[in-house]
Amino acid sequence: MTLPFWLEILVSTCLILGSLFALVGSFGLARLPDFYTRLHAPTKATTLGVGGILIGSALYFSHQDFNLSIHELLITIFLLITAPVSAHLLAKAAMHQELPQMHGTQGEALLKAQGHSQVQSNERQAEEKKDSEKGGDSTTASHKIT
Amino acid sequence: MTLLWISLLPILGAMVPLMAGRQSRIQCAWLTAIAPAAALILVLQQAPAVLKGEVLRYSTEWIPQLGLELAFRLDGLTLLFCLLILGIGLLIILYARYYLSEKDSMGRFYSFLMLFMAAMLGIVMSNNLLQLWVFWELTSLSSFLLISFWWQKTEGRKGARMALTVTGAGGLCLLAGILMVQQVVGTLNVDEVLASGDQIRQHPWYTAILIMFLLGAFTKSAQFPFQFWLPHAMAAPTPVSAYLHSATMVKAGIFLLARMYPVLAGTDLWFFIVSLTGLATLLLGAYFALFKHDLKGLLAFSTISHLGLITMLLGLGSQMAAVAAVFHIINHATFKASLFMAAGIIDHESGSRDMRKLNGLIRYMPHTAILAMIAAASMAGIPLLNGFLSKEMFFAETLHQDLLGSLSWVIPALATVAGILSVAYSLRFIHDVFFNGEPIDLPKVPHEPPRYMKIPVEILVALCLAVGIVPNLVVGDLLYAASSAVIGQMAPNVDIAIWHGLNLPLLMSITAVLGGVIVYSQRKRMFRFQGQFQDRDAKLTFEYIIQSMVEGGKRIVLFIDNGSLQRYLLCLLTAIIVIGGYAMLNLQPLKTTREPIPLDAITLVGAFILCCGGLATAFWHHKRLRSLLGLSVVGLVVSIAFARFSAPDLALTQLSVEVVTIILLMLALFFLPQRTPKESTPSRIIRDLSVSGAIGGIIATITYAILTRPVSSISDFFLANSKIGGGGTNVVNVILVDFRGFDTLGEITVLGIAAIGIYKLLLRLRLSMPASDVIGRSWSPERYPMILATVSQSLLPLALLVSVYIFLRGHNEPGGGFIAGLVTSVAVILQYMAHGVDWIKTRLNLDYQRVVASGVLIATLTGLGSWLFGRPFLTSWFDHFHLPLIGDFELASAMLFDLGVYLAVVGATLLILANLGKMTTSYRPLHKEQD
C-alpha cells in the first residue's frame, strides 16, 4: 500500500529529525569537553532522537494497518519517563565523585559546598582526611583542564 | 514363609530391647530372648526335613532389574549355622544380663546384639549373593557398634574402627567378586550359581573371582595377613567377644568359603592360597597365643589359629577334609564360646584379665575352674572331648594330601607343631589361672559368679563332653547334612570314633600333647626368647597406614581441586579441545550444499559490535565494571540478533535475562575487591590465549558445520501440531508448556533448588562490605535518590501490567510465563534498588521460598490433574469460551502450568537477588539465624 504524499513527507521529516538528533547526540558525546556537558548529548539522542523515529513509525504503521499503532506511543512514554532518571543518576554520581567540570560552569561554588558537606557527614576521621585530599587533587585537576 | 519369619524375627527383636529398656534388667533380657527363641523353634521344626537332605527355599522379588530378590534357603550348612547363631545367641543374652553392670545400657546392648544376630542369620540363609552381601556388610556395621559398645574407652573405639575398616574393605572386594560371578553366570541366585561351578572354574575371570571372594572371607575370618584386627576387637564386652569370635562374625568368612566350596574349590589355585593361608594363620595364631598375658588376648589368638585350621581343611579339597572342617566349626564354637564366657566370669569376679596376676583361682571359684578346664582341654584336643575328634580328623587329612609333591610331609609336620603350641597355650590357660600359687594384687577378692551366669557355660561344656563321647548320636546327622551341603553332593559316610586303633594321627595327637607339656614347662625360655623381639603394636601400624592413606587422598584432592578456577577451566577446555578437535579431524567436508543467507550491512555491523563487546570484556577484565559493560553489549546484540532472525520469544527472554544478570553481577562486584593485581605471567598469557583461541576455533567450526548442513529436525512436527495439539500458535511456548512440559517441570524444579541453595549459602556467608570505593571515597549519603524512587514506584504498576500482558498472550504470541516472570522480577528488583529493603519490607513481605515452592507445586499439580481424567501425566486441555464484554477467549490447562513457571521464576530470581542485595543492609539473612 502506498502512502499519500503528505504523510510520506511527515514520516520522512520525523525520521530525519530523529536521526539528526541521534547523530548530534553521538557527535556531542564524542566532542564535548567534560562529563556534565557530555551527559547532555546522549539524553537528547534517547529522548528526541528515538522519539522522532518512533513517531514516524507510529504514523506509518497506523496508516498501514488501519489501526492506531500505540506501541510506539507507549515506548516513547516509557523512554521519556526513564531517560531523565538515568541521566539524573549519572549526574548525581558524577557530582559525588567530584568529576572535573568545564570552566564557567554555573553554581560551581554550590557544587563544592555540597561535596564538602558530604565529607563532613562522614563519620570516619581517617576517611575524611583521605577524602579532602582527593578533593584537593580533583580541584587541581580541573584547573589543569581549564 | 517360615524361612522369612526366621530371618525376620531377630530384626523385629532388635526393637524389643529398646522399648523394654526401662524394665528391670532381667525382664529386659527375657523379653529380648523371645524373638530368637521363637526363631530357634521354627528352625528346629524345619530341621527333620533338612536333615533328610531337603533344601527349603523362599523367594520374592525385590529389585528384579538388579537381579536382586529376597530369597532364603535352608540346607544342612544353613541349619548348622542357624543353630549356632540362635542357640549361642540365646546363651549370650542370658550371660550378658549378669555381665553388664548397672551403668551399661541394657537396651542398647541387646538391640545391637539382635541386629547383629539378624545380620548373621541373613548371611547364612541368603539364597541370593547380593542379598548375602547386604547382610555381610550389616554384620560389619553392627559388629562395629558392638565392639565400640564401651565407646568411652579409646581401645574400644580404635578396635571397632579397625574391625570395620578391615572387614568393610573385604566386603567391597566380595561385592566385586559377586558382581563378576553375576557377569559370568548371569544370575545371583545361589542355587544356580552353585550348579554352575564348572562354568566359573573354566572362565578366564576365575582367578579374579577367587581372589575377591577370598579377600572377603579372609578379612572377615581374620586370616593371615588380616589377622591383626581380631585381638584389638577384644576391647568389646566379653559377651560380644564370646559371640562374635566363637560362633558368628569370624565364622561368616568360613561360611562363605564353605558356601562357595562347590563353585570355587577343586583347583590348584584354591589349594595353594586357601590351605597355605590357613596353615600360616594356624601357626601364627598358636604361637602368639602362647605369649599373651591377657586372658582374652590368648583366646583371641587361639581363635585366629583355629580359624586357620578350618580354612586349611577347606583348602585341602578332599571330601573328608570338608567334613572335618564342618565338624571343627561346631566344636570350636562350643568350646571357644564357653572359654570366652569363663574368661568373662574371671574378669568380672576378680577384676583382672592379666595372667601374671591371676593365679590359683581354683580355690576361689572351683565350679568355674572345672568348667573352664574342660573347655580348655577340648581346645587342646584331649580325648573324650569334641576338640580331640576334629583335631584328629585334621591330622589324618594333612596326611592324605600330596599337593606339595615330595615336600608334602611338611604339612603334617607343621600341623603337629601347631598342635603342640595349642596344647601349650591351653595348658597355660589352665595352669596359670587356676593353679600356680596365689593371686597377686587383684582389685577384688575373687568369688563364684551368680548361679545363672554359669548356666550358659555349663550347657556348652556339657555339649563338648557329649559330642566328645558319643559324637555320632549328638551331631552325626547334622554333620552329615551340613557336609553334604558344603561338598555339593552326598558326603562320604563319616565314621567319627574316639578309637581308630593305633595309627599315625593318634601318634601326632600324642606328640602334640607331650610336646605341649614340654613347651609349657620350658615357657620361661620361650618368653625370654620372645622378649628379644621388639613389641609391635598392630594398632599403631594400622593407624599409620590409615593416616598416610588419608594424607595421600588429601594430596590428590588438593592437586585436582586446588580452588583455582583457572585450572578447572584449563582442564575442561583442554578436554574439549582434545575430544572436539579429534572429532573435527574426522569431519570431512566442512561446507555442504546448503546455501548461506546473503550478508547485509546491518548484520555485519551487529557482528562487529558483538566482537567489540566480546573483546572489550576480555581486554578490561582487570577493571571489572568496564568488563561488565562489555558483557552487556554482547548480551544486547545477541537479543537483537534473536529479534532479527525471527525469534521474538528468545529476544524477549534474552533481554530480560540480560537485565537480571547484569544486576546480579553488579551486586557481586560490590563485594569483590575493587582492584585486581596483574597476576598473569607472560607464559601464562600465551597459554591462556592459545587455549581460548583453540576453543574459539573449534566452537566456530562446529557452529559453521551445523549451520551449513541441511537438517530435517523435529521442528516441522511442532509447527504442524502446535495449534491442533497444544491449542496455541506460539510454538515456542507450546513446546515449553506442553510438548516438552516435563522438561520444563524439571527445569523449574532445578531452578528452585538452585535458588534455595544460594539462599542457604548466603545465610552462612560473612562478606566484608567495602566502606568506600577504590580511591577511598565514601558512599553517597543519599542512598535512595528521590527521583528514582518516585519514578520507579509509578512504573511498577505499568511493569506489572506489561508482565500480565506478556503472560496472557504467551500461548499464541511471543511471551509466556518465563518472560513474564523475569519482567516482574526486574520490576520488583527496581523497587529494592530505588527504595531499599526497609521500604519493601513493610509493603511486600513475601517469603520467596514459598513462592518458588508454590510455583513448582502448581505446575506439578497441573500435570497430575490430567490423571483425574484418565490421561497421562501433563496432558494439556484447552477450549474456547465466550464472555460478554470480553468476547471470545481461550482457556488452556497449559496456562495454569505457565503460572507455575511464572511463580517459580519470580520466586527464584527474587530469592537470589533480594537476598544478595540484603547482604549490604542490616537485613542480611545471617541475622535471622542468630536469633
Interface residues (C-beta under 8 A of the other chain):
Chain A: F78 I81 T82 P84 V85 H88 L89 K92 A93 H96 Q97 Q118 V119 S121 N122 R124 E127 K130 D131 K134
Chain B: A771 S772 I775 G776 R777 S778 S780 P781 E782 P785 I787 L788 V791 S792 S794 L795 L798
